[in-house]
Amino acid sequence: MVEPRRLLLIFFLSTLLIAYSNANVEEIQKDTEEGDEEVKVGGQKALGVTYDARSLIINGKRELLFSGAIHYPRSTPDMWPDLIKKAKQGGINAIETYVFWNGHEPVEGQYNFEGEFDLVKFIKLIHEHKLYAVVRVGPFIQAEWNHGGLPYWLREVPGIIFRSDNEPFKKHMKRFVTLIVDKLKQEKLFAPQGGPIILAQIENEYNTIQRAFREKGDSYVQWAGKLALSLNANVPWIMCKQRDAPDPIINTCNGRHCGDTFYGPNKRNKPALWTENWTAQYRVFGDPPSQRSAEDLAYSVARFFSKNGSMVNYYMYYGGTNFGRTSASFTTTRYYDEGPLDEFGLQREPKWGHLKDVHRALSLCKRALFWGFPTTLKLGPDQQAIVWQQPGTSACAAFLANNNTRLAQHVNFRGQDIRLPARSISVLPDCKTVVFNTQLVTTQHNSRNFVRSEIANKNFNWEMYREVPPVGLGFKFDVPRELFHLTKDTTDYAWYTTSLLLGRRDLPMKKNVRPVLRVASLGHGIHAYVNGEYAGSAHGSKVEKSFVLQRAVSLKEGENHIALLGYLVGLPDSGAYMEKRFAGPRSITILGLNTGTLDISQNGWGHQVGIDGEKKKLFTEEGSKSVQWTKPDQGGPLTWYKGYFDAPEGDNPVAIVMTGMGKGMVWVNGRSIGRYWNNYLSPLKKPTQSEYHIPRAYLKPKNLIVLLEEEGGNPKDVHIVTVNRDTICSAVSEIHPPSPRLFETKNGSLQAKVNDLKPRAELKCPGKKQIVAVEFASYGDPFGACGAYFIGNCTAPESKQVVEKYCLGKPSCQIPLDSIPFSNQNDACTHLRKTLAVQLKCA
């Protein structure tokens, strides 16, 4: 990021450049109270979307942009309005999405813009909610999405090299990008047409692989930029993490702390934009939980905007679900569940509310940020102030930062003694009043609950059908075929079969010695059968796809049959030369024979793409009638399970808990809700994901559910749950600043909306629910987190009684901290700043 001490010079020079060379800005009209001054060009209001060094200028007005990433295929269309509405309520004023090429053109020349791939409908919904849209066309997107969004058929175009100055790739990329932009233009969805789209992105994080292509990488960047500009969308184009983005394309930052890591725009007349502020970390199977605190997120945002940033996009604001086979290599079905909206579309607190507060605090600073100039003041060894002030006016905003990561510090700023918690930023929209501190959360917290559905689990009975490993398949080749090419992204599975004749003298003579089957594979996993018996399985990981399976097997005199089921867990989504990635068995040997190690890699192998149950569509009502189902036994590999359940009660989101299962896939009424992998444990000895989202849109009054279990799990403990966040909490101390929601600007000055700005706990039930119980209340030094609070060394005895008085039977409540009497008798916390912790139940 550009250092604040350089901002004054850069901003001044770039403003002169724009004023005299490009824009000839003649007049600024002060038409609102919060800094939304109009920029006029040649005496006329500047229409459309332009930019200068400070910000985007949309229809003549500067905007601070708080954008949230919501990917349309990762939820169902019936969820889109609620997700967009909740984002807007959280202070978001723009929605960002990628465009998913392999979803829109799964077969060359055959297009899909229906259902969850209805891009136009999604953008129009954004417009209906009066929000801006940021469309990242790519067409390579990465996004932990299968093949990075590139359709599989592209791999088989002769002579193609992905994302390089390569004519076959450029031909198909140009055709698809043109198709998308033209479709959006036809629907009048770009801002100059009256639509919501204010930014478009070409390519994605190309700098990370550019050097691999040498001069072909450099020329490709230039070509991609020219392609974007030639499409005449008439909005600015961006390239994220692209230092050499060609003019006038804006290079942007991705990361966790762009306020400190961004090297800045590559030209002085471009604004500082942040296209990915990671709200947590996506997970792959085998990962432990991934978290990022609301406090750290808010700190990063305040830091970036204090240092000349004008747009942040949360990646992801809502992550959603990788339905079916849409996730990339080893990526979980649940995606960025730790965002402000969780996988089920429920508000994750305090992340949702704390970010809403930082958006409000920054909006109160708009006038100073847009029209002022920055100075940096040193307030202590690790403390600084960045002050934005508009010359000749009272417009002033200050950001006081304590960069000490362990200790709170007091600083003197303009005659005031101000306490700054460790690693925090306080925001003063008038350079006098602290309305927000990134470390002090004034909004409520909540906890997610999975509630077993009485209706859905009533009379829930399973039936089973077990696959039989094939023998002597056709489609023969000397060696096993490469797995990506064999499956062509139509299935996760492919069979390989061979046979070998062994004489009595070939086999080990000792009873306690058995031959060993060894399969070296390039990924992702293999199940092995020998003479119809399951021998075992092995798999790679996200970090290391290759692996070796070694299992003792029982061989016999005469003909022996070996069947290997190779499987994939998504296609790769990143890196150079993706079209040259490979998977599947590369070496197959049998060790421990009397005649020595036998290499059967070139023994002649039969092939079958997919498994029989897939071909028969056992996951559909009609297809399930094609086989004989039986009562389940103790479980076994490669087994299908079928059952029926009634739609759960209420309207809360629905999930299935896969207790006792191994690895496989789930279908509900013929629609895949994604891969599960419960026996791939994290280092914490727990599954990375146990609950799997079933969208309400998939449900009927009576529902068919089908599981494909690869590794022998037993479904007896699998059950349906509904999901809520009806446990709400607050933890507010005596030193918490008032919420920025209690302030506004009038006549150019900051004013409080209420007279009482003392600390208070504010809680609100989701939806139309009411508070039915006070599960915890302590005013003193409680500790813990929402869902697990504990009383500390001291507490006011009346805490629960006071909270019940303010909250029971209400949809929301406010509890002033000074409403709770605290006796000095037996007070172990005389000199402690006290905290009120509250946990309530809504219903």
N, C-alpha and C positions, 0 to 999 in steps of 0.2 A: 504494500500500500504506500502511496505517496506520503512522505512525512509532513506533519502539519506545518512545520516552519517553512516548507517550500510552497504550501498551498496558496499563500497570499500572492506570491510572484506568479505562479502558474495561473491562478484564477484571473488575476489582473491582465496578464498577457493574452490569455485565451479569450477573455471578454473583449479586449481591444480587437483581436483578430476577427472575432465574429461580428462585432459591431461595425467595423469599417471594411472588412474584406468580404464577409459572407452575408450577414443578416441585416446590417444597418438598422439595428434596434433603435427606434426613435423615442419610444415612450413606454412607460410602465404605469398602468392604472391600478391604483389601490382600490379594488372593488370588493374585497372581502376582509374579514377580520382576522383570518388565520394565515395569511401569506400567499393566497392564491392569486397573486397579481398577474394580470394579463401581459403577455409579451406581444408587442405590435411590430410588424415589419412593413416599412414603407407606409406607415399610417394605417395599415389594415391589420385586423386580428389574424395571427398566424394559424392557419388551419392545418389539419393533419398532424403528423408526428415528426418533430425535428429534435435536435439536441444541441447542447453546447457543453462546455467543460463542467457545468454544475449539475445538469439533470436532463431528462427528457422533457420536451415541451409538447404537450398534447392539446391540440386546438387552442393554442395561444397561452396555455397555463402550464407552469412547472408542476411536477408531481413528485412527491415522495412515494415510492412504490413498495408496498408490502405484498409480495406475491406468494402464493401457496401452490405447490405441485400436487395435482390430482390427475392421475392417468385414467382416461375413460375406460380402457379394457380391463382394468383391475377392480372394477365394481360393476354392478348391473345398472342399466339405465334408470330403473325406478329409484335407485339410491342417489343419482346425480343431483336432483334439486336439493335434497337435504344436506348433502355434503357441501355444495356451493353456498347454501344459506348459512350453515354453521361457520364456514370459512369467513364469510362476510361479517358475521356477528363477532368473529375473533379479530376484527380489525384488518382483514385481508382486503385489498382493493384490486387484486389481479390474480388470475388463475393461470398456471403454466401447465402445459402438457407436451409430451413428445408425440410424434406421429409414428405409427407402428406398421412399417412396410409389410412385414410378413403376415400381419393380420389382415391388411387390406388387399394384398395380392399373393395369396398362398400358392397359387398356380399362375405361371406366367400368362398375363393377359386376361386373367379371371379375377374380378375385383369384388370386394366385400366391404360395404359401408352400411351394414345393417346391425341391429342389436347393439351389443357392447362396442362395436366398431363404427358406430354412427358418429363420426367426427363432427359433422355439420350440426347435428342435433345438440351435441355437447357444447359447442361454441355458442350456439344460439341461446342455450340455457344460461351460460355465463353472461351474455348480453342482457337477457331478461332480468337478471339480478343486478344489473347496472355495475358490472365489474369489467375490468380490462382483461384481455387474454394475451398470453405469450405462447406462441406456437413454435416448438423446436422441431423443425421438419427433418433434420438429419441429412439423409435418411438412415445413416448409422446412428444408433442412439445409445448403445450399451444398455444401461438401465436395468442390468441384471435380468434382462428379457432374452428369451431364446434367440440365439444367434445374433444378439445385439440389434434385433429388429430386421436384419437382412433375411430375405426369403431363402429357403434352402436351395431352390432351383438355380439361384445365382451362382452357386458353387460349381455347377456343371456347365456353365457357359464356357465354351472353348477359349483358352488363352487369358482368362480373367485373373486379375490381381485386385483384390478388394482395396479400396481407399488409396489408390495410387493414380498417377498420371497414366492410366491404362485405358485404352479406347473402349474395350467391351464394358468395363465397369462404368466409365463416364457416360456411355450411351444409355445404359439402363438407369443410372442415377438421375440423369437429366430428364429422362422420360417420366419417372415417378415424381420427382420434385415438381416438375412442371404440371403434372396432373393434379397434385395436391393444391398448389397455389392457384391454379385456374379454377378448381372446384370451390375454393374459399372466395375467390374473386366473384365467381358467378352468383354466389349467395350473398354478396356484398358484406363480407364479414371483416374486411380490413378497415381500420379507423378512418382513412380518408373517404371511404364509402359510407360512413355512418355506423360501421361495425365495431366490435370490441378489440380486435387484434392490433396491438401497438408495437409488437416486436416479433421478429421471426429469426430463427437460428438455422444456419447451414453448418453441416458437419458437427462433430462433438469431441472435444478434448483431443484434437488431432496432434497437438504438440507432443503428447506422450509416446507416439510411435513414428513421428515424422522423420526422425533421423534414420530409421530402418530402411526408408525408401530413397534416402539421399536426395539427389536433384529431382527425382520423380515425386518426392514428397513436397518439396518447395513449389514446384510448378502446379501440383495438384491443389494446394491451398489457393494459389492465385486463380486457377480455373474455377474452383468451387465458389470463390467470392464473386467472380464475374458472372457465373451462372445465376447466383442469387439476385444480383442487381439487375440482370437482364429480364427477370420475371415481372418487373414493374408492379410490385406489391405496394410500393410507395409508403413503406414504413421502414425504420432502421433495421438492418440485419446485424446479428451478433455472431461471434465465434467464441465459445468458452475455452479458456485456457489456451489461447492462441496468440502468442506474442507478436507474430508477424501477420495478423489479420489485415488484409489489404483495405485501404481506404475506399469508402467511408465506413466500412464494417467495424463495429465496436468489439474489441477484445474484452472478455469478462473473466471474473474469478469464480472458481469452485473450491470449496474447502470448508473447514470449520472456523477459521479465524482470518478472514480476508482483510480485516482491519489492520492486521499485522503482517500478513504474508503476501498480499497482492502487490506486484511490482508496479501496478498502475496502468492506465490506458496508454496505448503506444503512440498516441498523438494528443497534444494539449487541448484540442478542441473536442475531445470525447469524454463522456461522463464515466464515473466509476460505478459499475454495475456488478452485482453478485448473483450469479445464476444458480448456484447450488450451495445453500447453507445446510449442511447435513444434520437433520434433527436427531439422528442416532447413527446406527450403522446397519446396513442390511445384513441378514444372517444367512449362512449356509449350514446345511445339515452337519452336525458335529460341533457347532459353535455354542459357547455359553451365552447367556443373555447380553444384549447390547443396549447400553443406556447412555443418554446424554441429559444432563440436568437442565431444567428450565432456566436456572440461574446462569449457567454457562452460555446457553443460547442467547439470552437477553443481553448478557455482557458483550457477546460477539457482535450483536446487531447495533447496540449503542456505540461500540467502538468504531464500527465501520462508518456509521452515519456521522459521527463526530469528526471523522477524518476524510470528509468530502464524498462519502458514498451517498447514493440517492435511490438505490433499489436493492432489495434483498428478496431472494426467492428461496422458500423453505423446501428442501428436498429431503424427505417428502412431508407435505402438510398432511396428506392422507395417503398411505401406502397401498392399502387394500390387499387383494388376493391374486396370486398367480394361478388362475384356474387352469384345469387341464394340464397340458404339457408346455405351458408358456414360460416357465422359469428357466433361467440360464443354468449352466453347469453347477449342480449341487445346491443351488439356491432354494431356500425353503418356500413353501407355498404361501405362507404369511409374509407380507412385505412391509418393511418399515412400520411395524406395529407401534413403535414408540413415538410416532409423530403426534402432533397436537390433536388429531383425530385418529383413533386406533383402527385396527383392521375392520371393526364392525361399524365404524362411523360414529362412535361415541367420543365425546370430548374427554381427552386425557388431561386431567388437572394435577398439578398447577400449570402444566406446559401451555395449554390453550389460553388460560386466563392471564398468565404472566406475560406471554407474548402480546396479547391484546393490550396490556398495560404499557409495554414498551412502545408499541405502535402509537398509542395515545400520547405518551410523553413526547415522542419525537414529533408528532404532528403539532403539538403545542409550540415547537421550536421552528416551525416551517419558515416563518418570515425571516428570522435571523439566518437560518441555514441557506435560504435561497438568495438573499440579497446582502448578506453580511460578508465579512472577511475574517478568517481565523487567525488567532494568535495562540501560542502555547506558553504556559507559565509553569515553572517548576515550583511545586508546593512542599516538597520533601524528597528524601532519598528515592522513594519509589512512587511518589505521588505527583500528579500533574493536572493542570486544567487546560482544556481546549475551549477557547471562548470565541464565539461567533458574534460579531457586532456589525450592524449596519450604520455606516457613518452618517452623522447628522440626524439620527433618529434614536428612539429608546429601544429599538429592537435589539435584543441581546439574549443569547442562550449559552449556557456553560455546561461542560461535561467534566466532572471532577472524578479522576480515576485514581484508585489505590491499586497498584500493581504488585503489592506485597501479597504473596499467596497464602500467608499464614496468619498475619496479625492485622487487626483493625487499627486504623490510625485517625487521629484528629488533625484537621488542616484548618488554616485560617485563610478564608477567601473573602475578600472585600469586607473585612471587619467581622465576619461571622466565623464562629467555631463550628465546624461541621465534621461529624463522625462518618468515616468511610469504612464499612466492613472490608475484610480481606478480599482481595481480587474482585473489586466491584467498581461500578461507575454510577455516580449520582447525576441526575438530569435536572437542571435548573432552567426552565424555559424563559425566565426573566432575569437570570443571573443572580437571583436572590432567594427563590423559593424551591426547595427540594420537593419535587412531585413524584420522584421514582428513584429507587436504587435497585440495581440489577440483582443484588444478593438478597434483598428483603422482599419476600413474596407476600403480598397483601391479598391475593386472590385465593379462592378455596382450593382444596385438594380433593381427590376422590380415589376410590379403590374399585377394581373390577371384580365382579362376582359371576361365577358360572353356576347356574341353578339347575339342578336335575329336573327335567320336565316330567311331570306325572303322567300327562296324557300321551306323550310321544313314546315313553318307555313301557307303557302298559301293554301286556301281551306281545312284547317284542321278541319274536322267535326267529332263529337263523336256520337256513338250509345251506348245504354245501355241494360243490362239484369240483372234483380234483382233475387237473390237467395230467395227461399221460405224456411223458417225454417221448419224442418221435424216434424212429429207427429208420436208417437208410433213406434219408431225404434225397430228393432230386436236386436240380440246380447245383451240379457238382463242379468243384474246382480243386486243383491240387492243394491249395492252401486256403485257410479261412479268409473270407472277404473282409475288407475294412468296414467297420460298423456304421459310421456316418453315411458312407456311400450306399451301403446295403439297405439301411432303413429309410433313407431319404426323408427323415423327419416325419414319417407317417406313424411311427410307433416307437416305444422305448426298447423293444425286444427283437431279438433274432436268434434262431436256433442254428447250431453247427453240429453235424453228426458225422461220425466215422466208425469204422469197425476194424478189428484186427484179430488175426488167428494166432493163438498161443499154444505151444505144445507143453507137455508135462514138464519137460526139462527147462522150459523158459521160466517157470514159476518158482518162487522161493521154496526151498525144501523144508525150512523150519516153520512151524506153525505160528510162532510169535513174530514172524517177519512178514510184512505185507508190502506190496508195491505202493509207490506214491505217485499220484498224478500231479504234475506241476504245469501250471498255465501262467505264462508271463503275458500280461495284457497292458495295452496302452490306455485302458479305461473303458467304461467307468466301473463296471462290476460284472461278475460271472456267477452263475449257479451251475454246478457240475453234477451230472448223473452218470453212473456206470452200471450197465446191465439193468437199467430201470430203477436203480436205487439212488436216492439222493446222497451225494458225497459231501456237499458243503458249498459254501460261497465265500467270496472275498470281493473287496471293492477298494477303489482309490479314494481320493478326497479332492476338495477344491484346490488345495495347495499342490498336491501330487496326484495327478490322475492315474499314473501307472501303478501297477501292483502285481504281486505274484500270489496265485492260489496254490497251496500245497496241501493235499489231503491223502491220507492212507485209504486205499480202495481195495475192493475184493475182485480179483480177476479169476477167471476159470480157464480150464483147458478147453480149447475150441474157439468159437467165435465170441468176441466181446464187443459190446456196443457202448460207445461213449457219446453223450449228448451234452453240449455246453449251451446254456442260455445266456448270451451276452445282453447286457442292458446298459442304457444311457440314462443320465439324470439331467437332461437338458444339453443343448449345444453351447459351445463357447460364445462369449459375448464381448471379448475385448482382445487387444493385442494386434500386432502386425501379422500379416499373412494368415488370417483366419481361415482362408480357403484351403490351407495346407495342414490343418489340424487333423489328427487321426485318432481312432479308438478301436478297441477290439483286440482279440488274441493275436500275438505275434510269434509266440513260441510255445509248443505243447510237447511235453516229454513225459515218459514214464520211467521212474527211477526204481531200483531195487530188484530188477529182474536178474535171473542167473546169467542171462546173455548180455547184461550191462544196461546202461541207460539207452532207452529207445526213443528217438526223436520222431514223433508222429505229426509234426507240423505240416509235412508235405505228403501225408498219407492218403489224401483225397477226402474232401469234406463236402457233405451236402448242406444246403442252406434253406432256411424258411424265415421269411420276414413276418414278425408278429407271432402271437400265440393263438391257439384255436379259439379260446373264449372271446378274444377280440374280434376274430373273423365272424364268429356267430353272434356278436353283439349281445353277449349275455347280460350286459348292463342295461338293456332295454326291456320293456315289457314283452314285446314280441320275441326278441332274441332269447330271452330267458326260458322260453317254452321249448327250445330246441334240444335241451339236454335233460337228463334225469337227475333231479336234485335229491339229496339224502339228508338224514339227520347228521349234524356235525359230530366229528369225533374229537380227539384231543388236539387236533390241529396238525397241519403238515405243509410242506412247501407247495407253491404254485397251486393254491386253492382259491376258488371263488366262493363267496358267501352272499346269500340273498336274504333279505328280510323286508318287512313293511312296517311303517310307523305312521301314526296320525300326526297332523300338523300340531306343533306345540301351542300351548295356551298363550294368550296375550299377543302383543306386537313387538316384543323385544327381539333383537337379533338372535339367530340360532346357530349352534355349532354342534359338532360331534366330537366326543372325547374318545381317542383311540387307545384306551387302556388295554394292555395285553397284546397289542399287535406289533408286527415286525416292520415290514416295508411293503409298499404297494400303492394302490390308487383307490379312490372312492368316487362312486357315481350316485347321484340322486335323481330319480326320474329320467335317467339316460344322460344326464349332464355331469361331466367330471368336475369335481370341486378341487382336484389337484392331487399331487403325490403326497403320501405320508411316509415317514421313516422314523418310527419310534424306537427302534433298537440300535440306532446310530447315536450313541450317547456322547454328550459333551464331556470335557474334563471334570465337570461337576457331577458326573454319573447320572445325568438326567437327559431326557430327549430335548432336542432344540425346540421342537414344537409338538404339543400334545393335542391341542384343540384346533379343529378345522372348520372354517366358516361355511355354513350352508345358507346362501342368500334366500330370503323369504320369497323372492320372485321364482325360485326353483320349486317351491312347495305347492302341493295340492292337499285337499282334505285327507287323502290316503296316499302314502308315498313309498315308491320302490327304492330301496337302497341296496347297492351291490358293492362288495369289497373284493379287490384282487389282492390276496396276500401271498407274497413271494417266499417268505422265510419261515413259515410255521407258526405264526401268531394265532391266538384263539380269541374269537370275538365275544366271548361270554360277558366280558366286563365293559364292552363298548356301549356308550349311552349318549343320548341327545340332551343338550342343555340349552337354556336360554341365557342371554348375556345382558348384564346391566352394570351401571355404575351408580347404584343407589346408596352407596356408602360415601357420604361427603364429609369433609373435614376442613378445619382451619387451624393454623398455628401462627398467631400474631403476637409480637412482643411490644413492650412499652416504647421501644425505639423505632418501630416501623413508621415510615413516612405515610401520609395520607395517600390514598389511591389517586393516580392521575385522572381517573374518571370523575373526580370531584372538582376538576378545574376546567376553565374555558378561557378563551381570549375574547375580550370585548374592547372595541375602540383601540385596538393595538396593545392592550395590556392584559396581563394574566389576572384572572379573578377566580375566587373560590365560589362554587355553586351553593355551598352550605356554610353555616357559621361554625359548626362543630367539626374540626378536622382532627380530633383526637383519634388514636388508634382504635380500631374496632374489627371484630370478626364478622365477615359477610359470607353467608351461605345461601345457596339456592338449589332446590331439587331439580333434576332433569325433567323435561316435559311438563306434564300437568300433575306431577306427584306432590305429595305433602310429607312433611317431617312427622314420623310416627314414633320415633324413639331417640333418646339421647344415650348413645352407647359409651361415651367417654366425655368427661369434662374435667379439666384441671387448670387452675390459675396458680402458677408457681414456677416450677422448673421441670415440667413434664419432658419426656423424651420418647423417641420412636418415630414412626411414620404412620400415615393414614392406613387404617386397618390393623395397626399394631402399636398403639400409644401406651405409655406406662407412666404412672405417677412417680415423680422424682423425690427429692428430699423434703419438699414442702409443697403444700397445696391449700388453697382456700376451701374450707369445708362446704361453703355454700355454692361452689362452682356449678355443680350439676343442677341444683335448684334454680339458680339464676338463668342458666341456659335453657332449661325446660320452660321457664316463664316466657322467655323471648321467642322460642322456636317451635314448641310442640303444636301440631295441628296447622302449621302454616307452610306455604310453598317456599318461602324464603324468610330469612331473618338477619338482623344486624345486632351484634352484642358489643356495646361499648366496654372497653376494658375497665374503665373506672366505675362500672356498674356492679362490679364484684368486690365486696368488702374483703379485706385481707387482714386477719388478726396478727398482731405482733407477738402474741403469746405462742411460745414454742416455734417461732419463725426461724427456720434454718437458713432462710434466704434474705436476710435483712438488707444486705448490700447487693443483691442480685437484681438485674433487670428482669422482671417477670414476664412470663409468656402464658397466653391462654391457648390451650389446645382443646379442640372440640371434635367429636366424631358423632355424626347423626345418621339415622337410617331413614330413607325415603321409601314411600310405597304409594 
